[in-house]
Amino acid sequence: MADWGPVVVAVILFVLLTPGILFQIPTRGRVVEFGNLHTSGASILVHNIIYFGLNTIFTIAIRLHIYTG
């Protein structure tokens, strides 16, 4: 049996937390902008920290598992 839980969580979080797609923290003019499709180094760093934290919470703390087979 393969455990697909971490893979599914990582892919979903990567798509949702890509800077500029749904939202961006921080932006050039405001704190949060939605759907502007522009990125900066600071926003990439913030989104990486949020991604790592949520990925860790879902895969280690909650122990989300999806088994196939």
C-alpha positions in Angstrom: 0.0 0.0 0.0 1.2 3.5 -0.9 0.6 6.4 1.4 -0.5 9.3 -0.9 -1.6 11.7 1.9 1.6 13.8 2.0 1.8 13.9 -1.8 -1.8 15.1 -2.1 -1.4 17.7 0.7 1.8 19.0 -0.9 0.3 19.4 -4.3 -2.9 21.1 -3.1 -1.0 23.5 -0.9 1.5 24.3 -3.7 -1.3 25.2 -6.1 -3.3 27.2 -3.5 -0.2 29.0 -2.0 1.6 30.0 -5.2 2.2 33.7 -4.8 -0.1 35.8 -7.0 -2.6 33.1 -8.0 -5.2 33.4 -5.2 -3.6 36.0 -2.9 -0.2 37.5 -2.2 1.3 38.5 1.1 3.1 41.1 1.2 2.6 43.2 -1.9 4.1 46.4 -3.1 1.2 48.7 -2.1 -0.9 46.8 0.4 -0.5 44.0 2.9 -2.7 41.5 0.9 -3.8 41.5 -2.7 -6.0 39.0 -4.4 -5.3 37.6 -7.9 -2.7 40.2 -9.1 -0.3 37.5 -10.7 2.8 39.5 -9.6 5.4 38.2 -7.3 8.3 39.5 -5.3 11.1 38.0 -3.3 9.4 38.8 0.0 6.1 37.3 -1.0 7.9 34.1 -2.2 9.6 33.9 1.2 6.3 34.4 3.1 4.4 31.9 1.0 7.2 29.3 1.5 7.0 29.7 5.3 3.2 29.4 5.2 3.5 26.3 2.9 6.1 24.6 5.1 4.0 25.2 8.2 0.8 24.0 6.8 2.4 21.0 5.1 4.1 20.0 8.4 0.8 20.4 10.3 -1.2 18.2 7.9 1.4 15.5 7.4 2.9 15.2 10.9 0.6 16.7 13.5 -2.8 15.6 12.0 -1.2 12.4 10.4 -3.3 12.6 7.2 -3.0 9.3 5.3 -4.5 8.2 2.0 -3.8 4.6 1.2 -4.2 3.0 -2.2 -4.3 -0.5 -3.3 
